[in-house]
Amino acid sequence: MAPGLDGLKHIVVLMMENRSFDHMLGALKAVNPAIDGITPNLSNPDTNGNPVQVQALAQFQGQLDPDPDHHFPAVDLQIFGGNTAAGRQPTMDGFVKSYFNQQQDVGHSQKIMYYFTPDKLPVLTTLATEFAVFNGWFASIPGPTICNRAFAHYGTSFGQVSMDIFYVKEPYKSIYERLIGANPAHTAKLYYYDTTSSTMEVVNLLQNEPKLFGTYEQFLSDCASGNLPEYSFVEPNYTDHDGDNGAEIANDQHPDHNIQAGELFIASVYNAIKQNAALWQSTALLVVYDEHGGIYDHVPPPNCSPNAPDGHTASGNDTGTGMPFGFDRLGVRVPAILISPWVPKGTVVDGRVFEHASIPATVTKFFLGNYPQRTAREAAADTFLDLLSLNVMRQDCPDFST
Amino acid sequence: MTTIKVPRPPESAMDRDRPVNGLLKAQILHLHEAERRLPLRHHTDIYINAIKTEGEAAEYIRRVTEAIHDAHAAAAAKRVKPKRRRTIEIAAVADDNPPPKRGKRRKT
């Protein structure tokens, strides 16, 4: 076994909000052609039929207002361009049309094609070029936040494609319950930013097992003291609010929250781990986004394997499109970066497909090994710890000054 | 080892009066579902349909999240406290309060 994997004790996942791969990291293709990002010819037709090119004009805040629609029907339009025929293939040319539907403003709708230059995102782009960036990490569902986050917690959304309340059905347990209920028991925690931001996993986990949760302040303390659990899931701050230490700016990067605030938060999580040398060498940190937020990406989401089904379906009523959904296609591509001093610098993970079920799949495989009580889809999901492949730990990893 | 300076957002990035986005609206509904299952003493007096801004949403989210924690803590505290008196204590009380003599009935 590679020494990084042999000495691995902690896996940390930070899941941010609502930005696509091309929007945040697509410009890196100019830096490294192996990154499947932006090329100048990429475009979408507007509602007049005119092509709207991608442009490096994304701003930190105040641009994507209203919040681009990312519910199932809108994402269906974004992926298939309005084609509802049987056997249709994704064309990724419905993003401008979809954003136009919200304000009927042709000029404004074109902003959905804007992306960031690397200099505007020093944290995310440094991490992407220093560690392992995934060309093929997709949202689990072509839909919104809560059902996508469910895949990260349970390996399934139990048939949900919306933001509606749903209750977990046996026999599938959350990754936290699997770890804590194992024999011997493992340790796991969800860290929300504070009680004023709380968690998006309310009715199943917070309501029933609040002791699973800690605050971000506790995460920082646990990192410093060496008491981090074996598995940690970190949620950003979802609201602008007044906290115990003064004003807290939302740092989830969900439109229209400030992108720079999210950069600071990602840097803070990274620094907390890196500043404890013992923790740094025994931790793998995954920074990933839950879904694309309705923002343009050029890569068609692949089909899921028919041999490894999720086992659920959503009716045409539930999808809002009139067409049922068999959980047989992934959502739009999102930024995902795996960080560890055991990952070779400049790794680009290409030719492999990952989605949020890869998270419980990876954590379960590492800590529990064989575990049958989960969907076939999760059991078959690709895992990512093989990327910790170096024989000698790197000493050249960057620091962030916040 | 390179040190990257990370710029801070401007103070104007903060807006407690920003209209609630779809994600927060959903979170509020989920928390309201949890709130209605709590004992009444843990309920807030906030009418969720009147929540319009992030600042208002933040206050509701905080109160219900803390109420859930408080309710579980209260239940845990009750589990620790013994429910029954011990046999010796019961016997001691019996000596202090002897049963009534035969033939006399307790008034109902």
HADDOCK unambig.tbl for C-alpha pairs under 7 A between the chains (distance, minus, plus):
assign (segid A and resid 122 and name CA) (segid B and resid 6 and name CA) 6.84 0.50 0.50
assign (segid A and resid 163 and name CA) (segid B and resid 26 and name CA) 6.23 0.50 0.50
assign (segid A and resid 165 and name CA) (segid B and resid 30 and name CA) 6.15 0.50 0.50
assign (segid A and resid 195 and name CA) (segid B and resid 62 and name CA) 4.93 0.50 0.50
assign (segid A and resid 195 and name CA) (segid B and resid 65 and name CA) 5.96 0.50 0.50
assign (segid A and resid 195 and name CA) (segid B and resid 66 and name CA) 6.63 0.50 0.50
assign (segid A and resid 196 and name CA) (segid B and resid 58 and name CA) 5.31 0.50 0.50
assign (segid A and resid 196 and name CA) (segid B and resid 59 and name CA) 6.57 0.50 0.50
assign (segid A and resid 196 and name CA) (segid B and resid 61 and name CA) 5.52 0.50 0.50
assign (segid A and resid 196 and name CA) (segid B and resid 62 and name CA) 3.96 0.50 0.50
assign (segid A and resid 197 and name CA) (segid B and resid 58 and name CA) 6.58 0.50 0.50
assign (segid A and resid 197 and name CA) (segid B and resid 61 and name CA) 6.72 0.50 0.50
assign (segid A and resid 197 and name CA) (segid B and resid 62 and name CA) 6.98 0.50 0.50
assign (segid A and resid 198 and name CA) (segid B and resid 61 and name CA) 6.81 0.50 0.50
assign (segid A and resid 198 and name CA) (segid B and resid 65 and name CA) 6.66 0.50 0.50
assign (segid A and resid 200 and name CA) (segid B and resid 27 and name CA) 6.15 0.50 0.50
assign (segid A and resid 202 and name CA) (segid B and resid 30 and name CA) 6.19 0.50 0.50
assign (segid A and resid 202 and name CA) (segid B and resid 31 and name CA) 6.40 0.50 0.50
assign (segid A and resid 203 and name CA) (segid B and resid 30 and name CA) 6.25 0.50 0.50
assign (segid A and resid 203 and name CA) (segid B and resid 34 and name CA) 6.07 0.50 0.50
assign (segid A and resid 207 and name CA) (segid B and resid 34 and name CA) 6.18 0.50 0.50
assign (segid A and resid 207 and name CA) (segid B and resid 68 and name CA) 6.42 0.50 0.50
assign (segid A and resid 210 and name CA) (segid B and resid 69 and name CA) 6.07 0.50 0.50
assign (segid A and resid 239 and name CA) (segid B and resid 54 and name CA) 6.05 0.50 0.50
assign (segid A and resid 239 and name CA) (segid B and resid 58 and name CA) 6.43 0.50 0.50
assign (segid A and resid 240 and name CA) (segid B and resid 14 and name CA) 5.93 0.50 0.50
assign (segid A and resid 240 and name CA) (segid B and resid 15 and name CA) 6.25 0.50 0.50
assign (segid A and resid 240 and name CA) (segid B and resid 16 and name CA) 5.57 0.50 0.50
assign (segid A and resid 240 and name CA) (segid B and resid 54 and name CA) 6.35 0.50 0.50
assign (segid A and resid 240 and name CA) (segid B and resid 55 and name CA) 6.70 0.50 0.50
assign (segid A and resid 241 and name CA) (segid B and resid 16 and name CA) 6.24 0.50 0.50
assign (segid A and resid 241 and name CA) (segid B and resid 55 and name CA) 5.78 0.50 0.50
assign (segid A and resid 241 and name CA) (segid B and resid 58 and name CA) 6.25 0.50 0.50
assign (segid A and resid 249 and name CA) (segid B and resid 14 and name CA) 5.49 0.50 0.50
assign (segid A and resid 258 and name CA) (segid B and resid 13 and name CA) 6.07 0.50 0.50
assign (segid A and resid 260 and name CA) (segid B and resid 8 and name CA) 6.37 0.50 0.50
assign (segid A and resid 260 and name CA) (segid B and resid 9 and name CA) 5.39 0.50 0.50
assign (segid A and resid 261 and name CA) (segid B and resid 8 and name CA) 6.74 0.50 0.50
assign (segid A and resid 261 and name CA) (segid B and resid 9 and name CA) 5.77 0.50 0.50
assign (segid A and resid 264 and name CA) (segid B and resid 6 and name CA) 6.52 0.50 0.50
assign (segid A and resid 396 and name CA) (segid B and resid 1 and name CA) 5.14 0.50 0.50
assign (segid A and resid 397 and name CA) (segid B and resid 1 and name CA) 6.33 0.50 0.50
assign (segid A and resid 398 and name CA) (segid B and resid 1 and name CA) 5.70 0.50 0.50
assign (segid A and resid 398 and name CA) (segid B and resid 2 and name CA) 4.85 0.50 0.50
assign (segid A and resid 398 and name CA) (segid B and resid 3 and name CA) 5.75 0.50 0.50
assign (segid A and resid 399 and name CA) (segid B and resid 2 and name CA) 6.17 0.50 0.50
assign (segid A and resid 399 and name CA) (segid B and resid 3 and name CA) 4.59 0.50 0.50
assign (segid A and resid 399 and name CA) (segid B and resid 4 and name CA) 6.14 0.50 0.50
assign (segid A and resid 400 and name CA) (segid B and resid 3 and name CA) 5.42 0.50 0.50
assign (segid A and resid 400 and name CA) (segid B and resid 4 and name CA) 4.74 0.50 0.50
assign (segid A and resid 400 and name CA) (segid B and resid 5 and name CA) 5.87 0.50 0.50
assign (segid A and resid 400 and name CA) (segid B and resid 6 and name CA) 6.59 0.50 0.50
assign (segid A and resid 401 and name CA) (segid B and resid 3 and name CA) 6.46 0.50 0.50
assign (segid A and resid 401 and name CA) (segid B and resid 4 and name CA) 5.91 0.50 0.50
assign (segid A and resid 401 and name CA) (segid B and resid 5 and name CA) 4.73 0.50 0.50
assign (segid A and resid 401 and name CA) (segid B and resid 6 and name CA) 5.91 0.50 0.50
assign (segid A and resid 402 and name CA) (segid B and resid 5 and name CA) 6.32 0.50 0.50
assign (segid A and resid 402 and name CA) (segid B and resid 6 and name CA) 5.18 0.50 0.50
